[in-house]
């Protein structure tokens, strides 16, 4: 939690994990929940600042 990732060309912060669901928040206050497999399979996925 707290890590920043790139998903679908957007920078997100991981704010929660629930089973295989990853809850993301963007810099504009938007949020999204995505399955971990879909997150990792995204062509542009990257862990930022690692």
C-alpha positions in Angstrom: 0.0 0.0 0.0 1.1 3.5 -0.7 3.1 2.5 -3.8 2.6 4.4 -7.1 1.9 2.6 -10.3 1.2 3.4 -13.9 -1.9 1.7 -15.2 -3.6 2.6 -18.5 -1.3 5.6 -18.9 -2.3 7.1 -15.6 -0.3 7.4 -12.3 -2.2 5.8 -9.4 -1.5 5.3 -5.7 -2.4 1.9 -4.3 -4.7 2.7 -1.4 -6.0 -0.7 -0.4 -5.8 -4.4 -1.2 -8.8 -6.8 -0.7 -8.2 -10.3 -1.9 -7.3 -10.0 -5.6 -8.7 -6.5 -5.8 -6.4 -3.5 -5.9 -8.0 -0.1 -5.0 -6.3 2.8 -6.8 -6.6 6.6 -6.4 -5.3 9.1 -9.0 -4.0 12.6 -8.4 -7.3 14.2 -9.4 -9.3 12.4 -6.7 -10.6 9.7 -9.0 -10.6 6.1 -7.9 -10.8 2.7 -9.5 -10.8 -1.0 -8.3 -9.1 -3.5 -10.6 -8.2 -7.2 -10.3 -4.5 -7.7 -9.7 -4.2 -9.9 -12.8 -5.6 -7.2 -15.0 -3.4 -4.5 -13.4 -0.2 -6.6 -14.0 -1.3 -7.5 -17.5 -1.6 -3.9 -18.6 0.9 -3.2 -21.4 2.0 0.1 -19.7 2.0 -1.2 -16.1 5.0 -0.1 -14.0 5.8 0.4 -10.4 7.0 4.0 -10.1 9.8 5.1 -7.8 11.0 1.6 -7.1 
